[in-house]
Amino acid sequence: MKKAILGKKLGMTQIFNEAGKIVPVTVIEAGPCVVLQKKTIENDGYQAIQVGFYDTREKLINKPLKGHFEKSGSSVKKFIKEFRLEDINAYELGAEIKVDTFTAGEKVDVSGISKGKGFQGTIRRWNGHRGPTTHGSKFHRAVGSMGASSDPSRTFKNKKMPGHMGHVNTTVLNLEVAKVIPEKNVILIKGGVPGPNKGFLVIRNSVKA
């Protein structure tokens, strides 16, 4: 990973490109993120930096975490992540990572917690087919066959059944940075990104671009 930043989804809007065409974009408040800790091979067995984003109240954290923030001279942060960057020597403890690390036209991967849908049936959760609605079939949105009854006398693992849908970590690959507004700590990304408005996101350089 070459570079990354944390952000918060603000919503969607549209802008006009140079050709005068409308481009749908997601508005993300990205950074400034503070480097809270540097992990080294000597101490931790791997190289990474720990960064924090979005100020929160001090009363919401415990004393050990409060001391962790004080070591870097940072205020209390709500969203903390680690990045295994190629060159961690370019970052000092307490340094800020700002949105201008990205430029328009770059390809990025965006990760976040998807919207929760609650308990859903197989048709919505797995895009299953519904049964016939005529001739008194009484089979409309049911699960269907669970497997043989005598052998193996059980339901196989990974059977697509009703259950909790959404609220999982999701990554969308190869999104394009449409515009960066450094003075407002805002980045506009073409298309949609995971999660609801006010949800936290991780933006990193694309691995498959």
Residue pairs with C-beta under 8 A, 6 or more apart in sequence:
1 83
1 84
1 85
1 86
1 204
1 205
1 207
2 85
2 86
2 205
3 85
3 101
3 102
3 204
3 205
4 83
4 85
4 202
4 203
4 204
4 205
5 30
5 31
5 33
5 97
5 98
5 99
5 101
5 102
5 202
5 203
5 204
6 30
6 31
6 33
6 51
6 52
6 53
6 54
6 79
6 81
6 200
6 201
6 202
6 203
7 28
7 29
7 30
7 31
7 53
7 187
7 200
7 201
7 202
7 203
8 28
8 29
8 53
8 54
8 79
8 198
8 199
8 200
8 201
9 26
9 27
9 28
9 112
9 193
9 195
9 196
9 197
9 198
9 199
9 200
9 201
10 27
10 28
10 29
10 186
10 197
10 198
11 26
11 27
11 197
12 24
12 25
12 26
12 27
12 192
13 24
13 25
13 27
14 22
14 23
14 24
14 25
15 22
15 23
15 25
15 178
15 179
15 188
16 22
16 23
17 23
17 178
23 178
23 190
24 190
24 191
24 192
25 178
25 179
25 188
25 189
25 190
25 191
26 188
26 189
26 191
26 192
26 193
27 186
27 188
28 186
28 187
28 188
28 189
28 193
28 201
28 203
29 185
29 186
30 99
30 102
30 185
30 186
30 187
30 203
31 53
31 96
31 97
31 98
31 99
31 185
32 53
32 96
32 97
32 98
32 99
32 185
33 51
33 52
33 53
33 96
33 97
34 51
34 52
34 53
34 72
34 74
34 75
34 77
34 94
34 95
34 96
34 97
35 49
35 50
35 51
35 72
35 91
35 92
35 93
35 94
35 95
35 96
35 97
36 50
36 51
36 52
36 68
36 69
36 71
36 72
36 74
36 77
36 80
36 93
37 49
37 50
37 68
37 71
37 72
37 93
38 48
38 49
38 50
38 88
38 91
38 93
39 46
39 47
39 48
39 49
39 50
39 82
39 88
40 47
40 88
41 47
46 84
47 84
47 85
47 88
48 82
48 83
48 84
48 85
48 88
49 82
49 83
49 85
49 88
49 91
50 80
50 81
50 82
51 80
51 81
51 82
51 83
51 97
52 69
52 74
52 77
52 78
52 79
52 80
53 77
53 78
53 79
53 80
53 200
54 77
54 78
54 79
54 200
55 75
55 76
55 77
55 78
56 76
56 77
56 78
57 76
58 66
58 76
60 76
61 69
61 76
66 76
69 75
69 76
69 77
71 93
72 93
72 94
73 94
74 94
78 200
79 200
81 202
83 204
85 91
91 97
98 182
98 185
99 180
99 181
99 182
99 185
99 186
99 187
100 180
100 182
102 108
102 177
102 180
102 187
102 203
103 177
103 180
104 177
104 178
104 179
104 180
105 176
105 177
106 176
106 177
106 205
106 206
107 174
107 175
107 176
107 177
107 205
107 206
107 209
108 175
108 176
108 177
108 189
108 203
108 204
108 205
108 206
109 171
109 172
109 173
109 174
109 175
109 203
109 204
109 205
109 206
109 207
110 171
110 172
110 175
110 189
110 193
110 194
110 201
110 202
110 203
111 169
111 170
111 171
111 172
111 194
111 201
111 202
111 204
112 169
112 170
112 193
112 194
112 195
112 199
112 200
112 201
112 202
113 167
113 168
113 169
113 170
113 194
113 195
113 199
113 200
114 166
114 167
114 168
114 169
114 170
114 194
114 195
115 166
115 167
115 195
115 196
116 164
116 165
116 166
116 167
117 124
117 125
117 165
117 166
117 167
118 164
118 165
118 166
119 162
119 163
119 164
119 165
120 162
120 163
120 164
120 165
121 141
121 143
121 162
122 128
122 141
122 143
122 144
122 160
122 161
122 162
123 129
123 130
123 141
124 165
125 160
125 162
125 163
125 165
126 160
128 144
128 160
130 140
130 141
131 137
131 139
131 140
131 141
131 142
132 139
133 140
143 161
143 162
146 155
146 159
147 154
147 155
147 156
147 159
170 194
170 195
171 194
172 191
172 192
172 193
172 194
173 206
173 207
173 208
174 206
174 208
174 209
175 189
175 190
175 191
175 193
175 206
176 189
176 190
176 191
177 187
177 188
177 189
177 190
178 188
178 189
178 190
179 187
179 188
180 186
180 187
180 188
181 187
181 188
187 203
189 203
193 201
194 201
195 201
